Each structure stands twice: as structure tokens, then as C-alpha cells.
Amino acid sequence: MKAALNEIIHAPNRLQICAFLISVDRAEFSIVRDMLGVTDSVTSKHIKILQQAGYVQIAKPTGQGRVKTWLELTPSGRLAYAQHVDTLRRVIADSP
């Protein structure tokens, strides 16, 4: 049986985003960008794909000062990431 990797999560930057967000309640966009070591536009592109899949929720609370963009994995994002990691583990375990 061929393992079904989640193509949305499997892309390296999106995998890193999910791996980071699974360990926190939420994270500010600039922290995620800096963790990836890429530009705002590259980060935004990957976040948008995750958001469209229902895996990441974006919040921009208003208040005093600069508006910050906060990211968090949704329950379905947490489940999809956990399933993807499980699939990766099975692929590795089944390799010669």
C-alpha cells in the first residue's frame, strides 16, 4: 500500500510552518517568516495555501500601534499535520 502524503503540507516551507505552529498556540507572522528565512511574499504565499486548505487561521486584531498578523493551526490543520507526520514515519520505517 502506497502511503498518501499530504501534498499541501509536504512542501518544505509549509511543513516547517506546520511543525512550528503545532508547538505553539499562535505565532506572529514575522516570527514565522524569520524562522523560515524567506521574504514576506514567500511566507504569505505558503500561509495562503494553508489557509485555503483550512489548516491555518489568520487573525489581525486591531488596537493601538502596528497591526500584527497572528497565525495558528486550526483543529483540522493539527489533525492533517499529525497524519502527515505519521505517514512520513511509516514511509521511513518501511524503507530498506
Residue pairs with C-beta under 8 A, 6 or more apart in sequence:
3 87
3 90
3 91
3 94
4 87
5 84
5 87
5 88
5 91
6 80
6 83
6 84
6 87
8 14
8 49
8 50
8 53
8 55
8 80
9 15
9 18
9 50
9 55
9 80
9 81
9 84
10 84
11 46
11 49
13 36
13 38
13 42
13 43
13 46
14 46
14 49
14 50
15 84
16 35
16 36
17 32
17 36
17 46
17 47
17 50
17 56
17 71
18 50
18 55
18 73
18 77
18 81
18 84
19 81
20 27
20 32
20 35
21 27
21 32
21 56
21 71
21 72
21 73
21 77
22 73
22 78
22 81
22 82
24 72
25 72
26 59
26 70
26 71
26 72
27 70
27 71
27 72
28 68
28 69
28 70
28 71
29 40
29 43
29 47
29 68
29 69
29 70
29 71
30 68
32 43
32 47
32 71
33 39
33 40
33 43
36 42
36 43
47 56
47 58
47 71
50 56
50 77
51 57
51 58
53 77
53 80
54 74
54 76
54 77
55 73
55 74
55 76
55 77
55 80
55 81
56 71
56 72
56 73
56 74
56 77
57 71
57 72
57 73
57 74
58 69
58 70
58 71
59 69
59 70
59 71
59 72
60 67
60 68
60 69
60 70
61 67
61 68
61 70
73 81
